[in-house]
Amino acid sequence: MSGVHLPPAGGPPGAPEDDPPAGTPAELALEPLAEDERGTSLWRGAWRRLRRDPGAIAGAVIVLAFALVALMAPLIAPYAPAGAQWANQVTPSSVPGPSDEHLLGLDSFGSDLFTQLVYGARQSLVIGVVSTVIGLGFGAALGLLAGAFGGAVDVAVMRVVDIMLSIPSLLLAVSVAAVIGPSPTALMIAIGAAQVPIFARLLRGSMLGQRSSDYVLAASSLGLRRRRVVMSHMLPNSLSPVIVQGTLTLATAIIEVAALSYLGLGDPNPTVAEWGRMLVRAQDRLATDPHLAVLPGVCIAVTALGFTLFGEALRESLDPTFRR
């Protein structure tokens, strides 16, 4: 038996020494972490992923262009809004088209169409942002109460939210605007009120998920007061989905601004340009001058698309299940 040579354990001569096959958990565990996963914060990692997302870039470009046009409207628009000094050039059958003096021609009231579109962006941006802030503020307050206290407070708050959710958002907005009266303030309150239950349920659900987290249990075991645990630990870690929803809700708010203005619940001042009102004015000229309705409709659709693309990309970048 002394002349018998046994092969080394682990395989025949020449075989690799106990190397795990490629792709096994052992090998993957030894690989260095990707740059995006090396101890970066949630928002920093999200920013790195957003920079490489084509949808996020496209949405950000649209949103930035929309905001710049709205903020710089007096510098971009060649004329004052709703200036009807060219009304004598409009006939019942047609309106003047593009020219050197008017880039996109005139509307049915004799105003410069390009100027109306530019100032309409400002009106939509202001009302959309303020209404979203109103909805987010009141909704977050209700969600914070329900998620922090639970019990009877949670039941009472959620029953109010359920009642609001039982009414279609546009119908609720129309009802509020009809009670207050046609004005920009009515639009902001109406659209914001329709958004309150969305943010309330979202923050409440996010906070309920945080209540059983290890860091919350550890903070409570150390004797920290509930208010400090809620405000310093639970709330900051529950805001990510609410912020993402706020971005997505801006797209809906801009569409609802146009819809309520189309129904006559917007600003009654005829000198204020608004995309929804431009659609109303173009109704009787769809056969002869369809561009009067197409151009503001395209502005509404593209702007809503920009906020939707950026919001969806932001949601995916903040959600660990979407990380690649």
Secondary structure, DSSP 8 states (H G I E B T S, - for coil): -TT-----TTSSTTS-SS---TTSHHHHHHS---GGGSS--HHHHHHHHHHT-HHHHHHHHHHHHHHHHHHTHHHH-SS-TT--TTGGG--SS------SS-SS-B-TTS-BHHHHHHHHHHHHHHHHHHHHHHHHHHHHHHHHHHHHH-HHHHHHHHHHHHHHHTS-HHHHHHHHHHHH-SSHHHHHHHHHHHHHHHHHHHHHHHHHHHHTSHHHHHHHHTT--HHHHIIIIIHHHH-HHHHHHHHHHHHHHHHHHHHHHHTT-S---TTS--HHHHHHHTGGGTTT-THHHHHHHHHHHHHHHHHHHHHHHHHHHH-GGG--
